């Protein structure tokens, strides 16, 4: 297969793609952002909690 045929086939394939609407893209982006923020908060909370527990163990208050 030569390069020109490859590009023709690629263009034909892209014409068959069902592209999402603008509303679908915005909705998906919002869902991803909410998930990332939630996961960041959970990770931060776990870091603070485990950090405090480790500090207590190292200071000898919790054994």
Buried (B, 14 or more C-beta within 10 A) or exposed (E): EEEEEEEEEEEEEEEEEEEEEEEEEEEEEEEEEEEEEEEEEEEEEEEEEEEEEEEEEEEEEEE
